[in-house]
């Protein structure tokens, strides 16, 4: 596995543990379809939450959430639409969050941006 993939997986594991501690129920991790991938799909009270996780070791390329390009956003939204359609969830409340994970040595910082994409 490449270093960036390992970092991404570690960030997703950290984000998953973080939201579980916040009371979310994990429905899926790494949901894949031809439209793209959704890192985490969880339930928070009465909402289905689609979570994009971005992990960085430093800020030299800006904030982690800035890595969500128009191209990535298009694929994410299409993946969410497909998931909703496939699971007959058209009448459910949904939310799209971004979780930024910053890892430097043993120091971990998490920034949970709720309703990051509306």
C-alpha positions as YAML, in Angstrom:
chain: A
units: angstrom
residues:
- id: 1
  name: UNK
  ca: [0.00, 0.00, 0.00]
- id: 2
  name: UNK
  ca: [1.31, 3.45, -0.84]
- id: 3
  name: UNK
  ca: [2.14, 5.95, 1.89]
- id: 4
  name: UNK
  ca: [-0.77, 8.28, 0.98]
- id: 5
  name: UNK
  ca: [-3.19, 5.34, 0.96]
- id: 6
  name: UNK
  ca: [-1.94, 4.25, 4.39]
- id: 7
  name: UNK
  ca: [-2.34, 7.80, 5.69]
- id: 8
  name: UNK
  ca: [-5.85, 8.00, 4.22]
- id: 9
  name: UNK
  ca: [-6.86, 4.69, 5.81]
- id: 10
  name: UNK
  ca: [-5.45, 5.79, 9.17]
- id: 11
  name: UNK
  ca: [-7.40, 9.06, 8.90]
- id: 12
  name: UNK
  ca: [-10.61, 7.17, 8.11]
- id: 13
  name: UNK
  ca: [-10.05, 4.87, 11.11]
- id: 14
  name: UNK
  ca: [-9.51, 7.90, 13.37]
- id: 15
  name: UNK
  ca: [-12.61, 9.65, 11.96]
- id: 16
  name: UNK
  ca: [-14.69, 6.49, 12.40]
- id: 17
  name: UNK
  ca: [-13.66, 6.11, 16.05]
- id: 18
  name: UNK
  ca: [-14.33, 9.83, 16.61]
- id: 19
  name: UNK
  ca: [-17.91, 9.72, 15.30]
- id: 20
  name: UNK
  ca: [-18.68, 6.46, 17.11]
- id: 21
  name: UNK
  ca: [-17.69, 8.21, 20.35]
- id: 22
  name: UNK
  ca: [-20.06, 11.03, 19.35]
- id: 23
  name: UNK
  ca: [-22.92, 8.51, 19.19]
- id: 24
  name: UNK
  ca: [-23.11, 7.92, 15.44]
- id: 25
  name: UNK
  ca: [-23.88, 4.46, 14.10]
- id: 26
  name: UNK
  ca: [-21.66, 3.36, 11.21]
- id: 27
  name: UNK
  ca: [-23.69, 2.03, 8.28]
- id: 28
  name: UNK
  ca: [-20.92, 1.63, 5.66]
- id: 29
  name: UNK
  ca: [-17.26, 2.37, 5.17]
- id: 30
  name: UNK
  ca: [-15.73, 2.86, 1.74]
- id: 31
  name: UNK
  ca: [-18.98, 2.45, -0.19]
- id: 32
  name: UNK
  ca: [-17.93, 2.09, -3.82]
- id: 33
  name: UNK
  ca: [-19.93, 2.35, -7.01]
- id: 34
  name: UNK
  ca: [-19.09, 3.30, -10.57]
- id: 35
  name: UNK
  ca: [-19.80, 6.96, -9.72]
- id: 36
  name: UNK
  ca: [-17.13, 7.06, -7.01]
- id: 37
  name: UNK
  ca: [-16.62, 6.33, -3.32]
- id: 38
  name: UNK
  ca: [-18.05, 7.52, -0.03]
- id: 39
  name: UNK
  ca: [-15.62, 7.22, 2.89]
- id: 40
  name: UNK
  ca: [-18.14, 6.81, 5.72]
- id: 41
  name: UNK
  ca: [-21.92, 6.56, 5.81]
- id: 42
  name: UNK
  ca: [-23.36, 6.89, 9.30]
- id: 43
  name: UNK
  ca: [-26.58, 7.55, 11.16]
- id: 44
  name: UNK
  ca: [-26.75, 10.55, 13.51]
- id: 45
  name: UNK
  ca: [-30.11, 10.64, 15.28]
- id: 46
  name: UNK
  ca: [-32.61, 10.99, 12.40]
- id: 47
  name: UNK
  ca: [-30.08, 11.87, 9.68]
- id: 48
  name: UNK
  ca: [-28.02, 9.76, 7.32]
- id: 49
  name: UNK
  ca: [-24.60, 11.39, 7.19]
- id: 50
  name: UNK
  ca: [-22.24, 11.02, 4.25]
- id: 51
  name: UNK
  ca: [-18.72, 11.80, 5.41]
- id: 52
  name: UNK
  ca: [-15.70, 12.67, 3.31]
- id: 53
  name: UNK
  ca: [-12.45, 12.25, 5.28]
- id: 54
  name: UNK
  ca: [-9.35, 14.20, 4.37]
- id: 55
  name: UNK
  ca: [-6.08, 13.50, 6.18]
- id: 56
  name: UNK
  ca: [-2.91, 15.58, 6.21]
- id: 57
  name: UNK
  ca: [0.41, 15.58, 8.03]
- id: 58
  name: UNK
  ca: [0.89, 19.34, 7.66]
- id: 59
  name: UNK
  ca: [-0.70, 22.46, 6.21]
- id: 60
  name: UNK
  ca: [1.83, 23.09, 3.43]
- id: 61
  name: UNK
  ca: [-0.86, 22.43, 0.81]
- id: 62
  name: UNK
  ca: [-3.62, 24.22, 2.73]
- id: 63
  name: UNK
  ca: [-6.44, 22.85, 4.84]
- id: 64
  name: UNK
  ca: [-7.38, 19.24, 4.25]
- id: 65
  name: UNK
  ca: [-10.92, 20.10, 3.12]
- id: 66
  name: UNK
  ca: [-9.48, 22.22, 0.31]
- id: 67
  name: UNK
  ca: [-8.46, 18.95, -1.36]
- id: 68
  name: UNK
  ca: [-12.10, 18.36, -2.30]
- id: 69
  name: UNK
  ca: [-11.92, 19.52, -5.87]
- id: 70
  name: UNK
  ca: [-14.88, 20.14, -8.18]
- id: 71
  name: UNK
  ca: [-14.09, 16.77, -9.79]
- id: 72
  name: UNK
  ca: [-14.11, 14.98, -6.41]
- id: 73
  name: UNK
  ca: [-17.28, 16.80, -5.35]
- id: 74
  name: UNK
  ca: [-19.09, 15.74, -8.52]
- id: 75
  name: UNK
  ca: [-18.17, 12.10, -7.94]
- id: 76
  name: UNK
  ca: [-19.12, 12.31, -4.26]
- id: 77
  name: UNK
  ca: [-22.55, 13.81, -5.03]
- id: 78
  name: UNK
  ca: [-23.22, 11.24, -7.75]
- id: 79
  name: UNK
  ca: [-22.21, 8.43, -5.38]
- id: 80
  name: UNK
  ca: [-24.57, 9.79, -2.73]
- id: 81
  name: UNK
  ca: [-27.43, 10.02, -5.23]
- id: 82
  name: UNK
  ca: [-26.80, 6.42, -6.27]
- id: 83
  name: UNK
  ca: [-26.67, 5.23, -2.65]
- id: 84
  name: UNK
  ca: [-29.95, 7.01, -1.86]
- id: 85
  name: UNK
  ca: [-31.60, 5.54, -4.96]
- id: 86
  name: UNK
  ca: [-30.24, 2.01, -4.42]
- id: 87
  name: UNK
  ca: [-31.40, 1.95, -0.79]
- id: 88
  name: UNK
  ca: [-34.75, 3.70, -1.37]
- id: 89
  name: UNK
  ca: [-33.85, 6.55, 1.00]
- id: 90
  name: UNK
  ca: [-35.43, 9.43, -0.93]
- id: 91
  name: UNK
  ca: [-37.55, 10.46, 2.08]
- id: 92
  name: UNK
  ca: [-34.73, 10.41, 4.64]
- id: 93
  name: UNK
  ca: [-32.97, 13.44, 6.07]
- id: 94
  name: UNK
  ca: [-29.37, 13.53, 4.84]
- id: 95
  name: UNK
  ca: [-26.31, 15.59, 5.57]
- id: 96
  name: UNK
  ca: [-22.85, 15.79, 4.04]
- id: 97
  name: UNK
  ca: [-19.95, 16.36, 6.43]
- id: 98
  name: UNK
  ca: [-16.21, 16.63, 6.03]
- id: 99
  name: UNK
  ca: [-13.83, 15.43, 8.70]
- id: 100
  name: UNK
  ca: [-10.30, 16.78, 8.53]
- id: 101
  name: UNK
  ca: [-7.68, 14.71, 10.32]
- id: 102
  name: UNK
  ca: [-4.27, 16.21, 10.96]
- id: 103
  name: UNK
  ca: [-1.55, 13.83, 12.10]
- id: 104
  name: UNK
  ca: [1.87, 15.04, 13.12]
- id: 105
  name: UNK
  ca: [4.02, 12.54, 15.02]
- id: 106
  name: UNK
  ca: [1.76, 11.42, 17.90]
- id: 107
  name: UNK
  ca: [-0.41, 14.55, 17.78]
- id: 108
  name: UNK
  ca: [-3.84, 14.13, 16.19]
- id: 109
  name: UNK
  ca: [-6.27, 16.96, 15.54]
- id: 110
  name: UNK
  ca: [-9.80, 16.46, 14.19]
- id: 111
  name: UNK
  ca: [-11.96, 19.13, 12.61]
- id: 112
  name: UNK
  ca: [-15.54, 17.95, 11.98]
- id: 113
  name: UNK
  ca: [-17.34, 20.23, 9.53]
- id: 114
  name: UNK
  ca: [-21.05, 19.47, 9.69]
- id: 115
  name: UNK
  ca: [-23.17, 20.38, 6.66]
- id: 116
  name: UNK
  ca: [-19.96, 21.12, 4.77]
- id: 117
  name: UNK
  ca: [-21.69, 20.61, 1.45]
- id: 118
  name: UNK
  ca: [-25.29, 21.71, 1.01]
...
